[in-house]
Amino acid sequence: MTATITANAQTWQCGDNLTATLKGDTLTIGGTGDMSNYDDPYRSRDAAPWYNKRAPVKTVVIESGVTSIGNFAFYYFPSIKSVTIPETVISIGSRAFSSCDALTSVIIPKSVTTVGEGIFSYCKALMDIAVDGNNTAYLSENGVMFDREKTTLVHYPAGKKETAYVIPETVTTVGDYAFSSCEALKSVTVPQSVTSIGSHAFMNCKSLTSINIPEKVTSIKSSTFAYCSALKTITIPQSVTSIEYFCFKDCFGLTSVTIPNSVTSVGVLAFEGCRGLTSITIPNSVTSVGSSAFQGCMGLTAVTISESLTSIAAFTFSRCLGLTSVTIPNSVTSIGEYAFSNSGLKSLTIPQSVTSVGVAAFTA
């Protein structure tokens, strides 16, 4: 999108009847109607047109008349300290203020009825989300944002200094990115009322050592506990049927995990980099294990592989340096490329059922 440049300001169109003007350290959105939606600049070329000019911006002013804030509109603005949202705004798009590292507080006006996922994810200094008391869709309690019925925990500010938090028993859903980058939290108590925990919900909670998963949760979603490097043990209940992509990636401190026999699938990179794990049993209920699922689990010395698996995917046990022997069940017909590469294998029996072995599957 072409920008208009004057001596003191730069202007972009950001909706049918909206313009964004950058002057000094202030970015102002003015006009009427909805703001355009944008994409993650690390994954798409359709980033907000002012993204490359974001570094000096300290203040964002959204003027009255604007009715929505677009997806990724102010993503990774490292210097923003102040945001003004008028009472004409009805919706705030996904990841709109994600990774605004200097933002400490924000006020959600009474007009907002819809917010996307992760609107304040990874805002490491954010200590307070204040929702107008007359808002009919959302509320805040001690700086934490919920839906009005208090059944969904939308966002817990990452900059809060408390080391423990008890989620209210009214909550049934923990939203996507809800606790992302809450680096002070060491313990979170999740009530049995919770039936769903969103993707990235506790991602990068580097001090988290203790958390429970309620018995009604059926899926541990993508990146839920990724980079929780202090997490030591976790109990997965029998209600869970899937462990999704990236779920426990780089949980360096994780020494013990039991996969229950209710689980049928383990996602790509699910336990990648969990170098503290010493043993893992993949129960016979599991029919699918994604590529690189246990890659880099360097402390792993014992593995039991599900007798329901028909294939061992690429890189599944690559760089498992402590793994010296493994028994491949007769159900397996294929072993993917680099499946056991750079591991510590000294002995291995490949059953007659295996008809395909990928490139460098056992390369040292």
NUZALO-351463 format. One line per 4 residues: number of its first residue (from 1); their letters; for each residue x, y, z of C-alpha. Coordinates in Angstrom, 1 decimal. Layout:
N
NUM	a	X Y Z | ...
END
This chain:
364
1	mtat	0.0 0.0 0.0 | 1.3 3.4 -1.0 | 2.0 6.0 1.8 | 1.5 9.7 1.5
5	itan	4.5 11.5 2.9 | 4.6 15.2 4.0 | 7.4 17.1 5.8 | 6.1 16.1 9.2
9	aqtw	3.9 13.1 8.8 | 3.2 9.8 6.9 | -0.3 8.7 6.0 | -1.8 5.3 4.9
13	qcgd	-5.3 4.2 4.0 | -6.4 1.5 6.4 | -10.1 1.0 5.6 | -12.6 2.3 3.1
17	nlta	-13.0 5.5 5.1 | -10.0 5.3 7.4 | -6.5 6.7 7.4 | -3.5 6.1 9.7
21	tlkg	-1.2 9.1 10.3 | 2.2 8.8 11.9 | 3.6 12.0 13.3 | 6.5 11.9 15.6
25	dtlt	5.9 9.1 18.1 | 2.1 9.1 17.7 | 0.1 6.9 15.3 | -3.5 8.1 14.8
29	iggt	-6.3 6.2 13.2 | -9.1 8.5 12.0 | -12.2 8.4 9.9 | -15.3 6.2 10.0
33	gdms	-16.0 2.5 9.7 | -13.9 -0.7 10.1 | -10.2 -1.0 9.9 | -8.6 -3.4 7.5
37	nydd	-7.4 -6.8 8.8 | -3.7 -7.7 8.4 | -1.6 -10.8 8.8 | 1.4 -11.9 10.8
41	pyrs	4.3 -10.0 9.2 | 6.6 -13.0 9.9 | 4.3 -15.3 7.8 | 2.8 -13.0 5.2
45	rdaa	3.4 -9.9 3.1 | 0.0 -8.5 4.1 | 1.2 -6.8 7.3 | -0.1 -3.4 8.4
49	pwyn	1.5 -0.8 6.1 | 3.0 1.1 9.0 | 4.7 -2.1 10.4 | 8.2 -1.1 9.3
53	krap	7.8 2.3 10.9 | 6.6 1.0 14.3 | 9.8 1.3 16.3 | 9.4 5.0 17.6
57	vktv	5.7 4.8 18.1 | 4.8 5.3 21.8 | 1.2 6.4 21.5 | -1.7 5.0 19.5
61	vies	-4.8 7.1 19.2 | -7.9 5.6 17.7 | -10.4 8.4 17.0 | -14.2 8.3 17.5
65	gvts	-15.8 6.9 14.4 | -13.6 3.9 14.0 | -15.7 0.8 14.6 | -13.1 -2.0 14.5
69	ignf	-9.4 -2.6 15.1 | -8.0 -5.0 12.5 | -6.1 -8.3 13.0 | -2.4 -7.7 13.7
73	afyy	-2.9 -3.9 13.4 | -0.4 -3.0 16.1 | 1.5 -6.3 16.3 | 5.0 -6.1 17.9
77	fpsi	5.1 -2.3 18.5 | 7.8 -2.5 21.1 | 7.5 1.1 22.4 | 3.8 1.6 22.7
81	ksvt	2.9 2.9 26.2 | -0.5 4.4 25.6 | -3.5 3.2 23.6 | -6.8 5.1 23.3
85	ipet	-9.8 3.1 22.2 | -13.0 5.1 21.6 | -16.6 4.0 22.4 | -17.3 3.6 18.8
89	visi	-15.2 0.5 18.5 | -17.2 -2.7 18.5 | -14.6 -5.3 17.7 | -10.9 -5.9 18.3
93	gsra	-9.2 -8.3 15.9 | -6.9 -11.3 16.6 | -3.4 -10.4 17.9 | -4.2 -6.7 17.4
97	fssc	-1.8 -5.6 20.2 | 0.3 -8.8 20.5 | 3.9 -8.3 21.6 | 3.6 -4.7 22.6
101	dalt	6.3 -5.0 25.2 | 6.0 -1.5 26.8 | 2.2 -1.5 27.2 | 1.3 -1.6 30.9
105	svii	-2.4 -1.0 30.9 | -5.4 -0.7 28.6 | -9.1 0.3 28.9 | -11.7 -1.7 26.9
109	pksv	-14.8 0.6 26.4 | -18.4 -0.4 26.9 | -19.0 -0.6 23.1 | -16.7 -3.6 22.5
113	ttvg	-18.7 -6.8 22.0 | -16.2 -9.0 20.2 | -12.4 -9.7 20.6 | -10.2 -12.0 18.6
117	egif	-7.7 -14.5 20.0 | -4.6 -13.3 21.7 | -5.3 -9.6 21.5 | -2.7 -8.9 24.2
121	syck	-0.6 -12.0 23.9 | 3.1 -11.6 24.8 | 2.6 -8.1 26.2 | 5.2 -8.7 28.9
125	almd	4.7 -5.4 30.8 | 0.9 -5.4 30.7 | -0.4 -5.4 34.3 | -4.0 -4.3 34.0
129	iavd	-6.9 -4.7 31.6 | -9.8 -2.5 32.7 | -13.1 -3.2 31.1 | -15.8 -0.5 31.3
133	gnnt	-18.3 -1.5 33.9 | -21.2 -0.9 31.5 | -19.8 -3.4 28.9 | -22.4 -6.1 28.3
137	ayls	-20.0 -8.6 26.7 | -16.9 -8.6 29.0 | -15.7 -7.7 32.5 | -12.4 -7.4 34.3
141	engv	-11.5 -8.6 37.8 | -8.2 -7.6 39.4 | -7.0 -6.7 35.9 | -7.9 -10.1 34.4
145	mfdr	-10.3 -10.1 31.4 | -13.3 -12.5 31.3 | -16.5 -12.7 29.2 | -19.5 -11.2 31.0
149	ektt	-20.7 -14.5 32.3 | -17.2 -15.2 33.6 | -17.2 -18.6 31.8 | -14.3 -17.7 29.6
153	lvhy	-11.0 -16.4 30.8 | -10.0 -14.2 27.9 | -6.6 -12.8 29.1 | -4.4 -12.7 32.2
157	pagk	-1.9 -9.8 31.9 | 1.6 -11.1 31.4 | 3.2 -8.3 33.5 | 1.3 -9.2 36.7
161	keta	3.8 -10.0 39.5 | 1.8 -12.7 41.4 | 3.4 -16.1 41.4 | 0.2 -18.1 41.8
165	yvip	-3.3 -17.8 40.4 | -6.5 -19.8 41.0 | -8.9 -19.7 38.0 | -12.5 -19.0 39.2
169	etvt	-14.8 -22.1 39.3 | -17.2 -20.3 37.0 | -14.7 -20.7 34.1 | -15.3 -23.5 31.5
173	tvgd	-12.9 -22.2 28.8 | -9.4 -20.8 29.0 | -8.9 -18.8 25.9 | -6.2 -19.0 23.3
177	yafs	-3.0 -17.2 24.5 | -4.7 -16.5 27.8 | -1.6 -16.8 30.0 | 1.1 -16.5 27.3
181	scea	4.4 -15.1 28.6 | 3.3 -14.8 32.2 | 6.8 -15.2 33.4 | 6.1 -14.6 37.1
185	lksv	3.6 -17.3 37.5 | 4.9 -20.5 39.2 | 1.5 -22.2 39.8 | -1.9 -22.1 38.2
189	tvpq	-4.9 -24.0 39.6 | -7.4 -24.9 36.9 | -10.8 -25.9 38.3 | -12.6 -29.1 37.2
193	svts	-15.3 -26.9 35.6 | -12.8 -26.2 32.7 | -13.6 -28.3 29.6 | -11.3 -26.5 27.1
197	igsh	-7.8 -25.0 27.2 | -6.9 -22.9 24.2 | -3.9 -23.1 22.0 | -0.8 -21.2 23.2
201	afmn	-2.7 -20.8 26.5 | 0.4 -21.1 28.8 | 3.1 -20.7 26.1 | 6.4 -19.2 27.4
205	cksl	5.4 -19.3 31.1 | 9.0 -19.8 32.0 | 8.5 -20.0 35.8 | 5.6 -22.4 35.7
209	tsin	6.3 -25.5 37.7 | 2.9 -26.7 38.6 | -0.4 -27.0 36.7 | -3.3 -29.4 36.6
213	ipek	-5.4 -30.4 33.5 | -9.0 -31.0 34.5 | -10.7 -34.3 33.8 | -13.1 -32.9 31.2
217	vtsi	-10.5 -31.6 28.8 | -10.3 -33.7 25.7 | -7.5 -32.1 23.8 | -4.2 -30.5 24.7
221	ksst	-4.0 -28.0 21.9 | -1.1 -26.7 19.8 | 1.7 -24.9 21.8 | -0.3 -25.0 25.0
225	fayc	2.7 -25.5 27.2 | 5.5 -24.8 24.7 | 8.7 -23.2 26.3 | 7.5 -23.7 29.8
229	salk	11.1 -24.5 30.7 | 10.5 -24.9 34.5 | 7.6 -27.4 34.2 | 8.7 -30.6 35.8
233	titi	5.8 -33.0 35.7 | 2.3 -33.0 34.3 | -0.6 -35.4 34.6 | -2.7 -35.9 31.4
237	pqsv	-6.2 -37.1 32.3 | -7.9 -40.1 30.7 | -10.4 -37.6 29.0 | -7.6 -36.4 26.6
241	tsie	-7.7 -38.0 23.2 | -5.1 -35.8 21.4 | -1.8 -34.1 22.1 | -1.4 -31.5 19.4
245	yfcf	1.4 -29.8 17.5 | 4.2 -28.2 19.5 | 2.3 -28.8 22.7 | 5.3 -29.3 25.1
249	kdcf	8.1 -28.1 22.9 | 11.3 -27.2 24.8 | 9.9 -27.9 28.2 | 13.5 -28.5 29.3
253	glts	12.6 -29.3 32.9 | 10.0 -31.9 32.2 | 11.2 -35.2 33.7 | 8.0 -37.2 33.7
257	vtip	4.8 -37.4 31.6 | 2.3 -40.2 31.3 | 0.4 -40.5 28.1 | -2.9 -42.2 29.0
261	nsvt	-4.5 -44.9 26.9 | -7.3 -42.6 25.9 | -4.9 -40.7 23.6 | -5.0 -41.6 19.9
265	svgv	-2.7 -39.0 18.4 | 0.5 -37.2 19.3 | 1.2 -34.2 17.1 | 4.2 -32.9 15.2
269	lafe	7.0 -31.6 17.5 | 4.8 -32.3 20.5 | 7.7 -33.1 22.9 | 10.6 -31.8 20.8
273	gcrg	13.5 -30.6 22.9 | 12.2 -32.1 26.2 | 15.7 -33.1 27.2 | 14.8 -33.9 30.8
277	ltsi	12.5 -36.8 29.8 | 14.1 -40.2 30.6 | 11.4 -42.5 29.5 | 8.2 -42.5 27.5
281	tipn	5.5 -45.0 26.9 | 3.3 -44.5 23.8 | 0.2 -46.6 24.6 | -1.4 -48.9 22.2
285	svts	-4.4 -46.5 21.8 | -2.1 -44.2 19.8 | -2.4 -44.7 16.1 | -0.5 -41.6 14.9
289	vgss	2.7 -39.9 16.1 | 3.7 -36.8 14.1 | 7.2 -36.1 12.7 | 9.8 -34.8 15.2
293	afqg	7.5 -35.6 18.1 | 10.4 -36.6 20.4 | 13.3 -35.0 18.5 | 16.0 -33.7 20.7
297	cmgl	14.9 -35.5 23.8 | 18.5 -36.1 24.7 | 17.9 -37.7 28.1 | 15.5 -40.3 26.8
301	tavt	16.8 -43.8 27.6 | 13.7 -45.9 27.3 | 10.8 -45.9 24.8 | 7.8 -48.1 24.4
305	ises	6.2 -47.7 21.0 | 2.5 -48.3 20.4 | 1.6 -51.6 18.8 | -1.1 -49.7 16.8
309	ltsi	1.4 -47.5 14.9 | 1.9 -48.4 11.3 | 4.6 -45.8 10.7 | 7.4 -44.0 12.5
313	aaft	7.5 -40.6 11.0 | 10.5 -38.5 9.9 | 12.7 -37.3 12.7 | 10.5 -38.8 15.4
317	fsrc	13.5 -39.8 17.7 | 16.2 -37.8 16.0 | 18.9 -36.5 18.4 | 17.8 -38.7 21.3
321	lglt	21.3 -39.2 22.3 | 20.6 -41.4 25.4 | 18.5 -43.9 23.5 | 20.6 -47.0 23.0
325	svti	18.0 -49.6 22.1 | 14.4 -49.7 20.9 | 11.9 -52.3 20.0 | 9.9 -51.6 16.9
329	pnsv	6.5 -53.4 17.0 | 5.3 -55.7 14.2 | 2.5 -53.2 13.4 | 5.1 -50.8 11.8
333	tsig	5.4 -51.0 8.0 | 7.5 -47.8 7.4 | 10.2 -45.8 9.1 | 10.6 -42.3 7.9
337	eyaf	13.7 -40.4 7.0 | 16.0 -39.4 9.8 | 13.6 -41.1 12.3 | 16.5 -42.2 14.6
341	snsg	19.3 -40.1 13.2 | 22.0 -38.9 15.6 | 20.6 -41.0 18.4 | 22.5 -43.3 20.7
345	lksl	21.2 -46.5 19.2 | 23.5 -49.5 19.6 | 21.0 -52.2 18.9 | 17.9 -52.4 16.9
349	tipq	15.7 -55.1 15.5 | 13.6 -54.2 12.4 | 10.6 -56.5 12.1 | 9.6 -58.2 8.9
353	svts	6.5 -56.1 8.7 | 8.7 -53.1 7.7 | 8.7 -52.6 3.9 | 10.0 -49.0 3.7
357	vgva	12.9 -47.3 5.4 | 13.5 -43.6 4.7 | 16.8 -41.8 3.9 | 19.3 -41.7 6.8
361	afta	16.8 -43.2 9.2 | 19.5 -44.5 11.4 | 22.4 -42.2 10.5 | 24.8 -41.5 13.4
END
